Amino acid sequence: MRTAPWPARSGALLLRDPLPEDADQLVALRNNPVVNRFMLRTHVDPDAYAQEWASIPDSDTDFSCIAELNGRLAGLGFLDITDGWGQPGMPRGTQGIIGYMLQPDLAGRGLGTDLARGLLTAAFDALQLRRVTASCNADNVASARVLEKNGMRREQHGIEDSWHADLGWVDGYQYAMLAREWTAARTVQ
Ligand SMILES: CC(C)(COP(=O)(O)OP(=O)(O)OC[C@H]1O[C@@H](n2cnc3c(N)ncnc32)[C@H](O)[C@@H]1OP(=O)(O)O)[C@@H](O)C(=O)NCCC(=O)NCCS
């Protein structure tokens, strides 16, 4: 049975639903050019983005969260429930897509790995999803490492499949994990 994933702890982070008072900080983080370097959307409209986040707690498919460290907004976690590809009769809403971003001064301490692990825990344990995917630019080494450290499998390497404003056509990776792989990985630990 599906249960609400937040609040939850992952390492030093508290993952929780967004609150109205987070709006300014989450928009500032999302529009920080350092953080956006490898994001597809490199700028968001502040009001529309704040509105998107305000509606998340009422959504049946968007379980994105605030990552808090000692009371500070440390990052954003993205978790959307989606459908796979399939013929009529395919069970709906069994897949998830995750993503994450951290305040730049907090990078390199393992927090990105904690954040992604918290999203995977939410996806598999609370939301009972069957498969989770995450995509990143091949040049985004820290992001690829975060996914690999959490046991995700690289299943696609798209050669020059993505346009980067500074770098031109660059490679993209897609990672995935199945619920049974998540369970098996935890049994081994
Ligand atoms: C991606 C991001 C969340 C990583 O967060 P983080 O807290 O720095 O990640 P961690 O410290 O948990 O792990 C990073 C890993 O990448 C490695 N790494 C980082 N930069 C690297 C580089 N240039 N070359 C090789 N390894 C690198 C680190 O050594 C570490 O691996 P290790 O533990 O095996 O040593 C953070 O950099 C971020 O928010 N980036 C901007 C937003 C973004 O790009 N999000 C992902 C979009 S797909």
The ligand as a Tripos MOL2 file, in Angstrom:
@<TRIPOS>MOLECULE
LIG
   48    50     1     0     0
SMALL
NO_CHARGES

@<TRIPOS>ATOM
      1 C1         24.8910   16.7670   -8.5030 C.3       1 LIG1
      2 C2         24.9180   17.1970   -7.0350 C.3       1 LIG1
      3 C3         23.5590   16.9910   -6.4030 C.3       1 LIG1
      4 C4         25.9750   16.3500   -6.3090 C.3       1 LIG1
      5 O1         25.8920   16.6670   -4.9240 O.3       1 LIG1
      6 P1         27.1130   16.3670   -3.9240 P.3       1 LIG1
      7 O2         26.6140   16.5370   -2.5420 O.co2     1 LIG1
      8 O3         28.3030   17.1360   -4.3420 O.co2     1 LIG1
      9 O4         27.3430   14.8260   -4.2230 O.3       1 LIG1
     10 P2         28.1430   13.7850   -3.2970 P.3       1 LIG1
     11 O5         29.1260   14.5260   -2.4450 O.co2     1 LIG1
     12 O6         27.1280   12.9390   -2.6030 O.co2     1 LIG1
     13 O7         28.8610   12.8740   -4.3890 O.3       1 LIG1
     14 C5         29.5190   13.4470   -5.4920 C.3       1 LIG1
     15 C6         30.4410   12.4210   -6.1050 C.3       1 LIG1
     16 O8         30.8920   12.9160   -7.3580 O.3       1 LIG1
     17 C7         32.3070   12.9790   -7.3440 C.3       1 LIG1
     18 N1         32.6970   14.1080   -8.1890 N.ar      1 LIG1
     19 C8         32.2370   15.3630   -8.1250 C.ar      1 LIG1
     20 N2         32.8170   16.0940   -9.0880 N.ar      1 LIG1
     21 C9         33.6410   15.2770   -9.7620 C.ar      1 LIG1
     22 C10        34.5040   15.4380  -10.8620 C.ar      1 LIG1
     23 N3         34.6130   16.6100  -11.4870 N.pl3     1 LIG1
     24 N4         35.2030   14.3630  -11.3020 N.ar      1 LIG1
     25 C11        35.0860   13.1620  -10.6830 C.ar      1 LIG1
     26 N5         34.2610   12.9510   -9.6110 N.ar      1 LIG1
     27 C12        33.5540   13.9970   -9.1750 C.ar      1 LIG1
     28 C13        32.6740   13.1420   -5.8980 C.3       1 LIG1
     29 O9         34.0100   12.7660   -5.6670 O.3       1 LIG1
     30 C14        31.6740   12.1770   -5.2760 C.3       1 LIG1
     31 O10        32.0230   10.8190   -5.4870 O.3       1 LIG1
     32 P3         32.7890    9.9320   -4.3760 P.3       1 LIG1
     33 O11        31.9430    9.9740   -3.1350 O.co2     1 LIG1
     34 O12        32.8770    8.5860   -4.9950 O.co2     1 LIG1
     35 O13        34.1110   10.5860   -4.1560 O.co2     1 LIG1
     36 C15        25.3110   18.6960   -6.9060 C.3       1 LIG1
     37 O14        26.5690   18.8810   -7.4790 O.3       1 LIG1
     38 C16        24.3290   19.6470   -7.5710 C.2       1 LIG1
     39 O15        23.3550   20.0570   -6.9830 O.2       1 LIG1
     40 N6         24.6230   20.0160   -8.8330 N.am      1 LIG1
     41 C17        23.8040   20.9940   -9.5450 C.3       1 LIG1
     42 C18        22.4420   20.4650   -9.9170 C.3       1 LIG1
     43 C19        22.5340   19.2550  -10.8130 C.2       1 LIG1
     44 O16        23.3600   19.1960  -11.7240 O.2       1 LIG1
     45 N7         21.6620   18.2770  -10.5330 N.am      1 LIG1
     46 C20        21.6100   17.0450  -11.2950 C.3       1 LIG1
     47 C21        20.9230   17.2700  -12.5750 C.3       1 LIG1
     48 S1         20.9140   15.7760  -13.5320 S.3       1 LIG1
@<TRIPOS>BOND
     1     1     2 1
     2     2     3 1
     3     2     4 1
     4     2    36 1
     5     4     5 1
     6     5     6 1
     7     6     7 2
     8     6     8 1
     9     6     9 1
    10     9    10 1
    11    10    11 2
    12    10    12 1
    13    10    13 1
    14    13    14 1
    15    14    15 1
    16    15    16 1
    17    15    30 1
    18    16    17 1
    19    17    18 1
    20    17    28 1
    21    18    19 ar
    22    18    27 ar
    23    19    20 ar
    24    20    21 ar
    25    21    22 ar
    26    21    27 ar
    27    22    23 1
    28    22    24 ar
    29    24    25 ar
    30    25    26 ar
    31    26    27 ar
    32    28    29 1
    33    28    30 1
    34    30    31 1
    35    31    32 1
    36    32    33 2
    37    32    34 1
    38    32    35 1
    39    36    37 1
    40    36    38 1
    41    38    39 2
    42    38    40 1
    43    40    41 1
    44    41    42 1
    45    42    43 1
    46    43    44 2
    47    43    45 1
    48    45    46 1
    49    46    47 1
    50    47    48 1
@<TRIPOS>SUBSTRUCTURE
     1 LIG1         1 GROUP 0 **** ****
